[in-house]
Structure formats: structure tokens, C-alpha cells
Amino acid sequence: MSESLNEMSSTRYYPLCPTCKYNLSGLTPDEIYHVRCPECGDYINPISTHLLIKKSNERKMIIAIVGVLSIFAIIALTLLFLALMIDAFNF
């Protein structure tokens, strides 16, 4: 079987060893889709377990979006506060 775990898993996820959290991407599984972790030696089936973790690029994108939205929220609140202060001084 020449298909690697990268090709078997979706493009949005990568497999981790449940014991040591070693990234198993690129390892070639045997006939029954098991791999041996090169870090700890555990023999696992990463496809049938819940070992698929989202790639960091997706997390970085979400963090960037939340950061930009937070900046816009801060700017909006600052402008609202300034508008209220200016309105209060006009009386």
C-alpha cells in the first residue's frame, strides 16, 4: 500500500499519535491501515480513531479573523464613546 496518511486523510486534518501526540502525516500504513509511531513505537489505526486534528493554517485563519473583528469592535466602541462625550459637552 503506497498511499500515505496525507492522501488518506482529508486536506483539513492530520493524524496524531494518541500516546505521544507525534504527527503521523506522511507515514505509510500497512495492509489494514495501521502505522507504528516512530516516536513512541505505539501501533495504531489513526483512521478509525479520533486522532484527526485540524491543521494549524485553519486555526491561524480563525485567530486572524477574530483579531480583526476585535479591532473593529474596539474602534466602534471608541467612536461611540467619543460621540457620547461630544454630545454630553454640547449641553
matplotlib code that plots the C-alpha trace (Angstrom):
import matplotlib.pyplot as plt

x = [0.0, 1.7, -0.9, 0.3, -1.8, -1.6, -3.5, -6.0, -7.0, -8.9, -6.9, -8.2, -6.8, -3.7, -3.3, -1.6, -0.3, -2.7, 0.2, 2.9, 1.0, 3.6, 2.4, 1.8, 1.5, 3.5, 3.7, 2.6, 0.1, 0.2, -2.5, -5.0, -4.2, -2.2, 1.0, 3.8, 4.6, 8.3, 8.4, 7.0, 6.5, 2.8, 0.9, -2.3, -5.0, -5.2, -8.1, -10.6, -9.8, -10.5, -6.9, -7.5, -6.6, -7.3, -4.3, -2.7, -3.4, -7.2, -6.6, -4.4, -7.1, -9.7, -7.4, -6.7, -10.4, -11.3, -8.4, -9.6, -13.2, -12.0, -10.1, -13.2, -15.3, -12.8, -12.8, -16.6, -16.9, -14.3, -16.2, -19.4, -17.8, -16.4, -19.8, -21.4, -18.8, -19.1, -22.9, -22.6, -20.4, -22.8, -25.4]
y = [0.0, 3.1, 5.6, 7.8, 9.1, 12.5, 11.2, 9.2, 11.9, 14.9, 18.0, 19.8, 17.3, 15.5, 12.4, 12.4, 9.5, 9.1, 8.3, 10.9, 13.3, 12.8, 14.0, 10.8, 12.6, 11.0, 7.6, 4.7, 2.3, -1.5, -3.6, -2.9, 0.8, 0.6, 2.5, 2.3, 5.7, 6.4, 8.4, 6.0, 2.8, 2.5, 0.5, 2.4, 2.8, 6.6, 6.4, 4.7, 6.7, 10.3, 11.4, 13.8, 17.4, 20.4, 21.8, 24.9, 27.0, 26.9, 27.8, 30.7, 31.9, 31.8, 33.6, 36.3, 36.8, 37.0, 39.5, 41.7, 41.6, 42.5, 45.5, 46.7, 46.3, 48.3, 51.1, 51.1, 51.3, 54.1, 56.1, 55.5, 56.7, 59.8, 60.6, 60.3, 62.5, 65.2, 65.1, 65.4, 68.6, 70.2, 70.6]
z = [0.0, -1.2, -0.2, 2.7, 5.6, 4.0, 1.0, 3.0, 5.5, 4.4, 3.5, 6.6, 9.2, 10.2, 12.4, 15.8, 17.9, 20.9, 23.2, 22.4, 20.0, 17.3, 13.9, 11.8, 8.5, 5.7, 7.2, 5.0, 6.8, 6.4, 4.7, 7.5, 7.8, 10.9, 11.5, 14.1, 15.7, 15.1, 18.3, 21.0, 19.0, 19.6, 16.9, 16.0, 13.4, 13.0, 10.5, 12.8, 15.9, 16.8, 16.1, 13.3, 14.4, 12.3, 10.5, 12.1, 9.0, 9.7, 13.3, 12.3, 9.9, 12.6, 15.0, 12.4, 11.7, 15.4, 15.9, 13.0, 14.3, 17.8, 16.5, 14.6, 17.8, 19.8, 17.2, 17.1, 20.9, 21.0, 18.4, 20.2, 23.5, 21.8, 20.2, 23.6, 25.2, 22.5, 22.8, 26.6, 26.3, 23.9, 26.7]

ax = plt.figure().add_subplot(projection="3d")
ax.plot(x, y, z, "-o")
ax.set_aspect("equal")
plt.show()
